[in-house]
Amino acid sequence: MPTKSRRVAVIGAGAAGLVAARELHREGHAVVVFERGNQVGGTWVYTPQVEPDPLGLDPTRPIVFSSLYSSLRTNLPRECMGFRDYPFIVRQDEERDPRRFPGHREVLMYLKDFATEFGIEEMVRFETEVVKVGMAGNGKWKVRSKRSSDEINVGFDDEIYDAVVVCNGHFTEPHIASIPGINLWPGKQLHSHNYRVPDPFRDQVVILIGSSASAVDISRDIAGVAKEVHVASRSVADETYMKQPGYDNMWCHSMIECVCEDGTLIFRNGKGILADVIMHCTGYEYHFPFLETNGTVSVDDNRVDPLYKHTFPPTLAPWLSFIGIPRKIIPFPVFELQSKWVAGVLSGRIMLPSQEEMMEDVKAFYSTIGASGIPKQYTHFMDEAQFEYCNWLAAQCECSGYEKWREQIFRAGRKNRRVRPETFRDEWDDHDLVLRRHEEFTKYTS
Ligand code: FAD
């Protein structure tokens, strides 16, 4: 079938933007990647800087993009994390981190290696922020960008593209828990987006809200210096109150009931604690400040609506697409398959259903999750569903499906984390699976 080459703008040079650029280029499209930062890697570019507004509520605040903390090690094993045809192997270089769950710098190095290997940096315009994406007529898009070096003499570039692929990440715009009485509470508050190191919390009484991987890591980080750490979680029973095993200064509670002017917090379990700091480890919101679609695409209660298979808004498909919206996934291989699909659809090699059929599919999906009692804010959470999703994408692209071994390692890792919550990054039982993977990966190094 004859295929067409399109002029495509990719927004962001994180893991999603990099693999999108590679797949679009492989398919024969002309690709420009816009990246506001000065290097590839997105989230994995650690900075000690934090935002001046520690809760991230002020929409005019200067944005610090990454949410990484200094001590962060991956929460997925490296064999699982890598792209499908570019495994995250151990590099024989003393500058590199060979651990199975490496520190954040190693992931950045891996993404840089990936960009170099596939010549992606040549497609990237660094320090160039997309400030507006709007419809230009004839189904094309007008992309307005600004170079950060133009800060004083602000000049914008307007260009026309056939298609826009949004890969701007979704771990920068904080979601804050609402707490009765918080406006009068005298202590300090911050979101985990602005947490880097434990030192500022020395000898303090710190309350963390949340039960995600970040909340677990940060509570351990801070417990080493803080006077007390209290973790409030909405996913436990109201009466929950227990000392964290292995710690003499950390307790787990149910959610905060209210806070008082004298600095006290009351938990649903009835306990009252006089605290210095509340840290919201309460996740992030999808945010597309540059996107103008006349209301066709909106974000409501953290649902990006409507998106066919979490990727294409039906009435704007295939000229607008999103890579990286799914959550609770093994991100890089999902991004890779989404990118192959988008690239193939744009060239005309892969067909989409009609707009009406795509919209029906979106509605049916909303009904299914609604009937299962899944709240709207979890629309893009996949977890176990990611394997079926990836196999569906792979079938569209006529490429091999999700690797069984990746699924097995993922499951073994999850079990190990439950069994060894403190040491899962350094001790495990699935040695045979890991060994087989390393043998398989040697074909990429030999
Ligand atoms: P990002 O990495 O966020 O990249 C988006 C890029 O878009 C950035 O470079 C940004 O500068 C650019 N951008 C945004 N807006 C614009 C604009 N308007 N104009 C131009 N450029 C723009 N994943 C794992 O696989 N394993 C882990 O262990 C893991 N741990 C994590 C821990 C934390 C604390 C966080 C926050 C995430 C973690 N993740 C982990 C998930 C991680 O986000 C993904 O792995 C992946 O890096 C996301 O890639 P992305 O390209 O979608 O977004």
Residues whose N, C-alpha, C, O or C-beta is under 5 A from the ligand:
A	BS01	FAD	I11 G12 A13 G14 A15 A16 G17 F34 E35 R36 G37 G41 G42 T43 W44 F65 S67 L68 R73 T74 N75 L76 M81 T128 E129 V130 C167 N168 G169 H170 F171 F290 I323 G324 P331
